[in-house]
Amino acid sequence: MKTKLTVVVACLLVAGLGGTWPGEAPAQQPIKIGVVQGLSGAFEVYAKQMVTGFKLGLEYGTDGKMELLGRKIELLVEDDQLKPDVSKRLVTKLYADDKVDLVVGTTSSAAALAILPVAQEFKKLLIVEPAVADSITGEHWNRYIFRTGRNSGQDAISNALAIAKPGVSIATIAQDYAFGRDGVAAYKAAAEKLGAKVVHEEYAPIAATDFTAPIQKIIAALKDKPGAKYVFVIWAGKGGPFPQLIANRLDKYGITLTSGSNVLDVLKAMKAMNLEGMVGGAYYYYENPKNPVNDWLVKEHQKRFNTPPDFFTCGGFAAAMAVVTAIKKAGGTDTEKLIQGMEGMEFMTPKGKMTFRKEDHQALQSMYAFKMVAKPDVPWLIPMLTKELTPQETAPPILNRR
């Protein structure tokens, strides 16, 4: 009777303490990944695409097993509503209470900037996707930050290469927050390095609907300039100045629009606005990269969702591939081993190979120069590839103080 009681007590102790019997392998803890995105608000389309892409990337990178090194992968997805304070609170919770191994986020550049110091405080990785502002890997960067998303510098260089040369005059219009201002600063530097001149800058509130005054200032700044004249537009989310720019008949003054590519819904609106022929630089369009990873993504996304993968689907997928590659290389989720392995790390994505630059942890990656083309059987404008721009061609300046 005493022997039986001892066995029962031992069983209870083992169960209560999460222990194992002698000779039995200990249970592997799951790999916990926090994903923070603006799943509600002006950029919710971007955020939802990113989450879809991240899940597909994990599936691809683990051969459908959703585990690495014998450990199951557990995702904790949170909505920061694009609010810096909410983002900071959620990332703190993920690190402190949920004990995640790393966080991936977020959508808004302002929210991303708010969570950089949280990663440093907890000494845990933060992989930034898709926020773009240069200052994320610039003046506000710390060693726990890696970014798979492109930054404003990469956007700027690819767009500048499309039109900038001596004798070209450019005005810009952008949203008045980190994404827009960092984007214009980077674009101006890239365009003027190629010999063009940025003669005027306009900034409008994120939710602006009336662009009458900014457009009149742009016309006044450009109309009497000799040579080629462009308005470069940087805008994220719904709305934006395109319809009013077109309505003001800029062509009367010899002024041409230029901008980066965007999500398919925006490309549909661009087709309705008859922006065929516009040139610029793109982060991703599903028909442009040619590699097995992108082939798989396009096929699976079309099969599951009856639509091609979009701009930010690719970004989420790239972030997942970075996570998978890093954990395999580090042999686990120890932060210091991850950092050591990720500096200079190459990993495959739908855009081809990316490389984390050692100095600022920015992913160097291909970009795509394009010309917008309309086809009757496609509901959006197609950013037809004119040249693939290499990671070396589009490598942005190193802006941090490391």
C-alpha positions in Angstrom: 0.0 0.0 0.0 2.8 2.3 0.9 4.6 1.5 -2.4 1.4 2.3 -4.4 1.0 5.6 -2.6 4.6 6.6 -3.3 4.1 5.9 -7.1 0.9 8.0 -7.1 2.6 10.9 -5.4 5.5 10.6 -7.8 3.1 10.7 -10.8 1.4 13.8 -9.4 4.7 15.5 -8.8 5.9 14.8 -12.4 2.6 16.0 -13.8 2.5 19.1 -11.7 6.1 20.1 -12.3 6.0 19.3 -16.0 8.7 16.8 -15.4 9.6 13.5 -17.2 10.3 10.0 -16.2 13.9 8.9 -16.1 15.1 8.1 -19.7 12.2 10.1 -21.2 13.2 13.1 -23.4 12.0 16.5 -22.0 9.1 18.1 -23.9 10.3 20.8 -26.3 8.9 24.3 -25.7 7.2 25.9 -28.7 8.9 28.7 -30.6 6.7 31.7 -29.8 6.6 34.5 -32.4 4.6 37.7 -31.8 3.2 39.4 -34.9 2.0 43.0 -34.4 0.2 44.7 -37.3 -2.3 47.5 -37.9 -5.1 45.1 -38.6 -7.7 47.9 -38.2 -7.4 51.4 -39.5 -6.2 53.0 -42.7 -3.5 50.4 -43.5 -5.5 47.3 -42.6 -5.2 45.9 -46.2 -1.4 46.1 -45.9 -1.5 44.4 -42.4 -3.7 41.5 -43.4 -1.6 40.8 -46.5 1.5 40.7 -44.3 0.0 38.2 -41.9 -1.2 36.0 -44.7 2.3 36.2 -46.3 4.0 35.4 -43.0 1.9 32.3 -42.4 2.6 31.1 -46.0 6.3 31.8 -45.6 6.4 29.7 -42.4 4.6 26.9 -44.2 7.0 27.1 -47.1 10.1 27.4 -44.9 9.1 24.4 -42.7 7.9 22.1 -45.5 4.4 22.4 -44.1 5.3 21.1 -40.7 5.1 24.5 -38.9 8.0 23.4 -36.6 11.7 24.0 -36.4 14.4 21.9 -34.7 11.6 19.7 -33.3 9.7 22.6 -31.8 6.3 23.6 -32.8 5.8 27.2 -34.0 3.2 29.3 -32.1 2.0 32.6 -33.5 0.5 35.4 -31.4 -1.1 38.0 -33.7 -2.0 41.4 -32.2 -3.7 44.5 -33.7 -2.0 47.8 -32.8 -4.6 49.9 -34.7 -1.6 51.9 -36.2 -1.3 53.6 -32.8 2.3 54.0 -31.3 1.1 53.8 -27.7 -1.0 50.6 -28.4 1.9 49.1 -30.3 4.3 49.7 -27.5 1.9 48.2 -24.9 1.3 45.1 -27.0 5.0 44.5 -27.7 5.8 44.9 -24.0 3.1 42.3 -23.2 4.4 39.9 -25.8 7.9 40.0 -24.4 7.1 40.2 -20.7 3.9 38.2 -20.3 3.7 35.9 -23.3 7.5 35.2 -23.3 7.8 35.3 -27.1 11.2 34.6 -28.6 10.9 37.5 -31.1 8.4 39.9 -32.5 7.7 40.8 -36.1 6.0 44.2 -36.8 4.6 46.7 -37.6 2.6 48.4 -40.4 2.9 52.1 -39.5 6.4 53.8 -39.4 5.3 55.9 -36.4 4.2 52.8 -34.5 7.4 50.9 -35.5 9.6 53.8 -34.1 7.7 53.5 -30.8 8.6 49.8 -30.3 12.3 49.9 -31.2 13.4 50.8 -27.6 11.1 48.0 -26.2 13.1 45.4 -28.0 16.3 46.9 -26.6 14.8 47.0 -23.1 13.9 43.3 -23.2 17.0 42.3 -25.2 14.8 40.5 -27.7 14.7 40.5 -31.5 12.3 42.8 -33.4 12.0 42.1 -37.2 10.5 45.2 -38.8 8.0 44.5 -41.6 6.7 46.4 -43.4 7.3 49.9 -41.9 9.5 51.9 -44.3 10.9 55.0 -42.5 14.7 55.3 -42.9 15.0 56.3 -39.2 14.0 52.8 -38.1 17.4 51.5 -39.3 18.9 55.0 -38.9 19.1 57.3 -36.0 16.6 55.3 -33.8 18.1 51.9 -34.6 19.5 49.5 -32.0 21.2 46.1 -32.4 18.1 44.1 -31.7 16.4 45.5 -34.8 16.4 43.8 -38.2 14.3 44.8 -41.2 13.1 42.6 -44.0 10.9 45.4 -45.5 12.5 47.9 -47.8 13.3 51.3 -46.4 12.7 54.8 -47.8 16.2 54.8 -49.3 15.6 51.7 -51.4 12.3 53.1 -52.6 13.9 56.4 -53.3 16.8 55.1 -55.3 14.7 52.8 -57.4 12.2 55.7 -58.2 15.0 58.2 -58.9 16.7 55.8 -61.3 13.5 55.8 -63.3 13.6 59.5 -64.2 16.4 61.5 -62.6 19.2 63.0 -64.7 20.7 66.4 -65.3 18.2 69.0 -66.4 15.2 67.3 -64.7 13.1 69.4 -62.2 11.0 67.6 -59.6 8.4 68.6 -57.0 7.2 66.1 -54.4 4.0 65.6 -52.4 3.8 63.2 -49.4 2.1 62.5 -46.2 3.2 64.5 -43.2 4.7 61.9 -41.0 7.8 59.7 -40.8 7.0 57.6 -43.9 6.4 60.7 -46.1 9.2 62.9 -44.8 11.9 60.2 -44.6 10.8 59.1 -48.1 11.1 62.6 -49.6 14.5 63.2 -47.9 15.8 59.9 -49.3 14.3 60.6 -52.8 15.8 64.1 -52.9 19.2 62.8 -52.1 19.0 60.0 -54.7 17.6 62.2 -57.4 20.0 65.0 -56.9 23.0 62.6 -56.9 21.8 61.6 -60.4 21.8 65.3 -61.5 18.1 66.2 -61.1 16.9 69.1 -58.9 14.1 68.8 -56.4 12.7 72.4 -56.5 9.6 72.1 -54.2 8.2 69.8 -51.4 4.7 69.6 -50.2 3.4 67.7 -47.1 -0.3 66.9 -46.4 -2.0 65.3 -43.4 -2.4 61.5 -43.6 -6.2 61.8 -44.0 -6.2 64.9 -46.3 -8.9 65.0 -49.0 -8.4 68.5 -50.4 -5.1 69.1 -52.2 -6.0 72.3 -54.0 -3.4 74.6 -52.3 -0.5 72.1 -52.4 -1.1 71.5 -56.1 -1.2 75.2 -57.0 2.2 75.6 -55.2 3.6 72.7 -57.1 2.4 74.1 -60.5 3.9 77.5 -59.6 7.2 75.9 -58.7 7.5 73.9 -61.9 5.6 75.5 -64.7 8.4 77.9 -65.9 11.2 75.4 -65.5 13.0 74.3 -68.6 13.4 70.6 -69.5 11.6 67.6 -68.1 9.4 68.2 -65.1 7.9 65.7 -62.7 5.7 65.5 -59.6 6.8 62.5 -57.4 4.0 61.2 -55.2 4.6 59.3 -51.9 1.3 58.1 -50.5 0.2 55.1 -48.4 -3.4 53.9 -47.8 -6.6 55.1 -49.3 -7.2 58.4 -51.0 -4.3 60.6 -51.9 -3.7 63.5 -54.4 -3.7 61.5 -57.7 -7.2 62.4 -58.8 -6.8 66.1 -58.2 -3.4 66.2 -59.7 -4.9 64.7 -62.9 -7.9 67.1 -62.8 -5.5 70.0 -62.7 -4.2 69.0 -66.2 -0.5 69.1 -65.3 0.3 68.1 -68.9 -0.6 71.7 -69.9 2.6 72.8 -68.1 4.7 69.9 -69.4 4.5 68.2 -65.9 4.4 64.4 -65.6 3.5 62.2 -62.7 5.8 59.6 -61.2 5.4 57.3 -58.2 6.2 53.9 -56.9 4.0 50.9 -57.4 1.4 49.8 -54.9 -1.2 47.2 -53.9 -3.6 45.8 -56.5 -6.5 47.9 -55.3 -4.5 51.1 -55.8 -3.4 49.8 -59.2 -7.1 49.4 -60.1 -7.7 53.0 -59.2 -4.7 54.1 -61.2 -6.1 52.3 -64.3 -9.4 54.2 -63.8 -7.4 57.4 -63.6 -5.7 56.5 -66.9 -2.1 56.6 -65.5 -0.8 54.2 -68.2 2.7 55.1 -69.1 3.7 56.4 -65.7 7.2 55.2 -64.7 8.7 54.5 -61.3 10.3 51.9 -59.0 8.5 49.0 -57.4 9.1 46.8 -54.4 7.2 43.8 -55.8 4.7 42.8 -58.4 4.0 39.1 -58.6 4.9 38.6 -62.3 8.3 40.3 -62.0 10.6 38.0 -59.9 11.5 34.7 -61.5 12.5 32.1 -58.9 11.1 28.9 -57.3 10.0 30.7 -54.1 7.9 33.2 -55.9 6.5 30.5 -58.2 5.3 28.6 -55.1 3.8 31.7 -53.5 1.9 32.8 -56.7 0.5 29.3 -57.3 -0.6 28.7 -53.7 -2.0 32.2 -53.2 -4.0 31.9 -56.4 -5.3 28.5 -55.5 -6.3 29.4 -51.9 -7.6 33.0 -52.4 -8.4 33.2 -56.1 -6.1 36.2 -56.5 -2.4 36.8 -56.9 -0.2 37.7 -53.9 0.2 41.4 -53.4 2.8 43.9 -52.3 2.7 43.1 -48.6 2.0 39.4 -48.9 5.5 39.2 -50.3 6.9 41.2 -47.4 5.3 38.9 -44.8 6.6 35.9 -46.6 10.2 37.4 -46.7 10.0 38.0 -42.9 9.0 34.4 -42.3 11.9 33.1 -44.4 14.3 35.3 -42.4 12.9 33.9 -39.1 13.2 30.3 -40.4 16.7 30.7 -41.8 17.9 32.5 -38.6 16.6 29.9 -36.1 18.1 27.1 -38.2 21.4 28.9 -38.4 21.5 29.7 -34.7 20.4 26.3 -33.6 17.6 27.8 -31.5 16.1 31.0 -30.3 18.8 32.5 -28.1 18.8 36.2 -28.9 22.6 36.6 -29.0 23.1 33.6 -31.2 20.4 34.9 -33.5 22.0 38.3 -33.8 25.4 36.8 -34.5 23.9 34.5 -37.2 21.7 37.1 -38.8 24.4 39.8 -39.4 25.3 39.2 -43.0 22.8 36.4 -43.3 21.5 35.5 -46.8 18.0 34.1 -47.1 15.6 33.4 -50.0 12.4 35.2 -50.5 9.8 35.7 -53.3 12.0 38.6 -54.5 15.1 36.3 -54.6 18.0 36.5 -52.2 18.0 39.1 -49.5 21.0 39.9 -47.2 21.0 41.6 -43.8 23.6 44.3 -43.9 25.9 43.9 -40.8 26.1 47.7 -40.1 22.4 48.4 -39.8 20.5 45.1 -40.2 18.7 46.4 -43.3 17.8 43.7 -45.8 19.4 44.5 -49.1 17.2 43.4 -51.9 16.3 43.7 -55.6 13.8 46.4 -56.7 12.0 46.8 -60.0 11.9 49.7 -62.5 8.6 49.7 -64.3 6.3 51.4 -66.8 2.6 51.2 -66.2 0.8 49.2 -68.9 -3.0 48.6 -69.4 -4.4 45.4 -70.6 -8.1 44.9 -71.4 -8.4 41.6 -69.5 -6.6 42.8 -66.3 -8.5 45.1 -63.9 -5.4 47.0 -62.7 -2.5 48.8 -64.3 0.5 46.4 -64.7 3.9 47.7 -63.5 5.7 46.1 -66.4 9.3 45.4 -65.7 11.8 47.5 -67.5 14.8 46.6 -65.4 15.5 44.6 -62.3 17.6 46.8 -60.0 20.1 44.8 -58.0 20.6 44.9 -54.2 23.9 46.7 -54.9 22.3 49.3 -57.1 19.6 50.1 -54.6 21.6 49.8 -51.4 20.7 52.8 -49.2 23.1 54.9 -47.2 24.0 53.7 -43.7 22.3 56.2 -41.5 22.7 54.8 -37.9 25.4 55.8 -35.5 26.8 52.3 -34.8 
